[in-house]
Amino acid sequence: MANGDGGDFAHYLRDSAGNWKQITRFEDGIKLVKFGRDGALYLLSRKDAPHGKILRLPLVKPEIASATLVAPERKGVVQEFAPNDDGLYASYLLGGPSELTYFRRGNTRSRDISIQRIPVWPASIHGTAMTSCSGT
């Protein structure tokens, strides 16, 4: 649910019985939520991270206090992210050029991916279903 047009959101999750549970509040600074294939939600947070950080929230305990850091704030601004089977891809805007990185599950250290080595522009990872990270 949006709080006007200022970019603040509250997010809700519906269980199999049709009951709704609020998982984020406006003040949590969560701007985007995506389902992962690992039974978790991935959240783009700008709270205490103006460039954005990505959190993982397990669906078995969907409370913001249970969220763990997947991708810490960096120099660039998070443009987009895509959870996959083994981790998370994230694209960052660096004042014009973009950067694509990969975070293996359980590790907040990223691996940069050369944009020239992939057939899509980083901003186009939106809505993709990436299954693995190839290359070095």
C-alpha positions, 0 to 999 in steps of 0.5 A: 500500500502506498502512502500517497505519491511520496514513495513510502510503502507498507507491504502485506502478505496473504496466507493460504487461508486468505488472511492478510498480515502486514510485513512492512510499515511506511517507516521501514523504508522498503521500496520494493519486495520480490519473491525468491525461489528459496521460501523468502522475500527480498526487500529493497530498503532505503532505511539508513541506506539512501543508495539502497540495501537488499534484505532477505525475509524468510516466509516462515517468519515474515517479520521485518525484525527477522530480515537479514542483510544480503547486499549492503549499501554500496557507492552506486544506487540499486536500480534493480535486483533479481533473486535466483536459485543460489543468490541474488543479482543486483544492478547499480547506477554509478552516475551514468554507467551501470554495474552488475553484481552477484551475491552468493547466498549467505555471503554479503561480498559481491562479485562484479559481472562484466556487462560485456559478457552478458547479452542483456543490459543490467537494468533489464534483469527486471522480471527475469528468472535467472537460475545460476551465475555463470562465469567468473 
